[in-house]
């Protein structure tokens, strides 16, 4: 029997496809090639003087190959369609006088990135499901196109637009008025075919919600929770007149070094060190600043789900290991699981949250 027929039979019996075979072979080639390239690049004039030994790089590539089929627990890394539990009103347990800067909040990176394949997708749960799970920070990327704001991840359209994001978020807040949603809005990809500025289009989208008092509008101060319950707090990450709190301003300290060159352990370790360093600072300081830490990462050689599968378990162990409980600010994740989300919620000096 030819190799082609054998593989056809094997994949049909295992309910798989040639796409899986291609992806598997591609990853093997990528890991091996990357290790060889890095090994070559690390060599100096002396073959015995290597900044990173070749055998170490190759052993890391081998370990990555052997671990390709393994996945962390769904409790910390969830790629299924719906969360296993809900935490719809966890903010009701926090007193009104607490500053936003002192709340530890689970969030998602590239919240709406559900389309585009493994290199573009960052979340499995749709927006409303994320809010039900307990997510209270949304990372929204809007392209300015034909005087509208379609949601993009880079060049990839995500089959949604900013008005839909606002409707879904407000629907959740009307159902659970004790909660607040922090929403970063970033201008994404190339603008095209517009007759007005991004700022004007954005203002058109939010105007009705300002009139209904469903958006926080005192952008110059750090709000207390009681001031913003039932509202969206916009973090403005685009140029123009103030239409939200300044994402790059004095009230925010951000860690977002997202480039992870490969899945080799040394690159995952480096990404984790950036995350850990920011969480350490957030937990030790008592300033009125919101610390925002992105645990996500990607590159051509390291796709979002692969990085999340390695970083999320480390984040869970870190959070659980900090006693007494600390404030960590906002943690923006790819494919978070429910146990990880609830570990973050329980860092707010609250009794253990019982999920619905």
N, C-alpha and C positions, 0 to 999 in steps of 0.2 A: 504493500500500500504506500502510495506517495506521501511525502511529508504534508502536502497540502490537504489531502483527504483525511489523514490522521488528525491534523489540527481541527479540521471541520467537524469530525466526529466528536473529538474531545470537547470542543466548545459548545456543541449542540447538547451534549449530555449534561454539561454543567451550566446550562442556561446562560452562557456568556456569549460574547460577540468578538469579532475580530478587532473591534475598537479597543477592548480590554487588552488583547494581545499586543496591539500596536503601542498602547500606553505603557504596558509593562516593559516591552523591549526598549522603548524610548527612554524610560527612566533608568534602565540598566546602563544604556549607552551614555546617558547624561552623567550619571554618577561616576562611571569609570573614566570618561573623558575628562571630567572636571578634576578628578584626583590626579590624573596624569599631567594636566596642564598646570595645576598648582604645584605639583612636585617639581616640574621642570622650572617653573618661575622661581621657586624657592632656592634653587641651586646657586652657589657663589662660585668664585674662581676655583676653589678647591672642592673636589668631589666628596671630601670628608667633612666639609663645613657647610651644613644645611641649616637655614633658619627654622624650617619645619621638615623633619626627616621624611624621606620618601616612604619608608615603610609605615610611618604613622599615618600619612595621608591615605595610603592604600588600605591599611587596616580599617580606617574610618569609612572608606568607601565600601569595603566588604561588610562592615557592620550595618551600614545603611541599607545595602542590598538585602541582607538577611532579615532586616526589620521592616522591609517594604510592606509585607502583608499584615503586619501588626497594627492595631489601632488602640488608642487609649480608650478608657471607659466613656460611654455616652454621658456619664454624669458630669464630665468636664469638657467634653468635645462632642457636640451633637450635630450631626448632619441629617437628621431625620426631619420630616416636614412640620412637626408640631412639638412644642415643649411637653414634657411629661407631667408637669405640675404648673400651677399658677400662683403668682404673688401679686395680686392686683391692687392691694391697698397697704403695702408695707410702710409707706411714709406716714400713715396715720398714727404710727407708734412713736414718731419723733415730735417733740414739742415745737410749738409755733416759733419760739424765740431763737431756735438754733439757726445759725447762719448757713447759707448754702455751702460756704467754704468748709464747714465742719461735717458734712455728710459724705459718707462713702457710697458711691453710686455706680452700679453696673451699667455699662454702655456697649454699643456695638460700633465697630469701625465700618465705614462704607455700608451703612444700614440697609440700603436698598439694592445692594449688588447681588442679585439672584440669577442673573443671566450672563452668558458669555463664555461658559466652560470653566474648567479648573483654574485657568490663569486669571480669570476676572471675578469669579463668584467668591463672596466673602461671608454670606449668611445663608442659612437654610430656611429659617423661619420668616414668614411675612411680617410686615410692620406691626399689625395688631397683635399677632402672637408674641412678638418680642415684648410688647408692652404688658401683655398678660403674664409673661414669665417673670417680669420684674425689671426689665430694662427701662432706664429713665434718661439715658443720654443717647441722642440720635445724631449720626454723622451723615448729613444730607448734601449731595453733590448735584448742583443744577447747571445745566448748559443753557445758555441764552440763545434761543432759536425761534425765529418768526414771532417775536414778542411773547414767547412762552418760556416756561422753565421745565423742560423735560429732565428727568433724572438720568444721569450718566455715571458710569465708572470708566474714566478715560474716554475713549472713542465709542464705547459700547453703551447703547441706549438700553435702559432698564425697564421699559414698558410701564412707566409711571411718570407722573409729573408732580411738581411741588404743590399745586392745589389739592391733589389727592392725598399727599402726605399730611397736609394741614387738616383736611377733613377727618382722616382716620385718627389722628392724634387728638383732635378736639372731641371726637366721638368717645374716645377712651376717657378723657378727662371729665366729660359730662357724666359718664357712668360712675367714675371714681374720683370725686372732686377733692379728696384729700391729697391727691398726687400732683406732681409737677413734672414736666418734661423739658429737659434742657436740649436745645436743638442747634447744633452747629450748622450753618449754611455756608457752603463754599462754592465759588464759581468754578465750573469744571469744563474742560475741553474748549473748543473753538466756538466763538459766537458767530452767527450767520443769519442773514436775511432779516435783520431787525430795523425798526424805525425809531426805537427809543433805547435808552440806556438800561443796563441790567438793573440798576437801582430803581428805576421807574417801574419796570415790570415786577420786581419784587414787592415794591410798595403797593401796587395794584392787588397783589395776591393777599397781602396781610391786612389791608385796610378794614375789611369787615370784621375781622377778629379783634382788632384794636377797638373798634366801636363797641363791640360786645364785651370788652374787658377780659378777653381770653388770652391776651399777650401781655407780658411784663414790659412796661414802657419807661421805667425810671432807670435808664441805662448807666447812670453815673455812679450808682452805689451798689454795694454787695447786698442782695436781698436776704431777708430772713424767710424761713420756710412759710410762716404764716402769711407773708405778703404775696406769695406766689402760688399757693395751693390752687389747683384747678386751672393753671395757666401754662403757657409755653414761654420759656425763656430763650430768646434767640441769641446765639453767639454769632456775631457778624464777621465772616471771614472773606469779605470782599470790599473793594474800595467804594466810597460814596458817603453820603450823609449818614449820621447815626440812625440805624433802624434796628439795633440790637446792641447787646453788650459787646465790647471790642474783644474779639477772640484773641488778638495779639496784644492786648493791653495789659495794664498793671495788675489786674485782678486774676490773671491766669499764668500758670507755669506749666509748660507743655513739653512732653517727651514723645517725639514721633519720628525716630530714625527707623525708617521702614525697610530699607534695603538690606536683604539677607542674601548674600551672594550665592550660597549653596546650602544644602541640608547637612553638610559635614558638621560634626559636633562643634568644631571651633567657631563656626559662624553662628550656630544656634546659641552657643555659650555667650558669644559677644552680644547678640540681641537680648538675651536674658539679663545680662549685666546692665545694659541700658535701662531696662524695665525695673530691675531690682534697685538700682541706684536712685531712681526717681521715687519709688515707693518708700524707700528708707528716709529720704528727705521729707516726704509728705507726712510720714508717721512721726517724725522727730520734731518738726516745726509746729508752732502754734500761731502762725500768721493767718491773716484773713485773706488767704489766697486759695483759689481752686487749682489743685494739681490735676492735670489731665495726662494720663499715661496710655499710650497705644501699645498694646502687646502684639499687634499684628505685624506681619512682614511679608515681603514677596520679592521675587526677581524671576528672570526667565528660568533659572535653575531651581527655584524654591517657590512653589505655588502657595497661595494663602492657606488652603486647608492643611498642607503638609507642615507649614510653620506653626499653625495653631495647634495641630496635633502634638507638637513637641513643647510648645510654650505653655499651653493651658494647664497641663498637669503640674508644671513647676509653679505656676501662679497659685494654683489650689494649695499646694504644699506650703508655699510662702505665707498665704493668708492664714491658714490653719495654725501655723507655727508662731504667730505673733500674739503673745499673751502678756499682759492684758491686751484687750482688743484696741486697735489703733484706727485713726482715720487715714485713709489712703487716697482720698479724692475720687476722681472719675477714672474708671478703668475701661478702656475701649477695646473690645475683643472681637475676634472672628470665631464663629461657630461655638459659642459658649454652651456648656451643659448646665443643667439645673442645679447640681450640687455646687458647682463653681459660683453661679449667680447667688445662691443662698449663703455661701460662705462670705461673699462680699457684703450682702445685706446684713449679716450677723456681726459685721465689724462696726456697726453703729451703736455699740453699747446697749443693745436691746436684748430682751429675752429671745431665746431661739425661736425663729419664725416657723410657724406651722403652716405649710403650704396648703392651699385649697385642694 
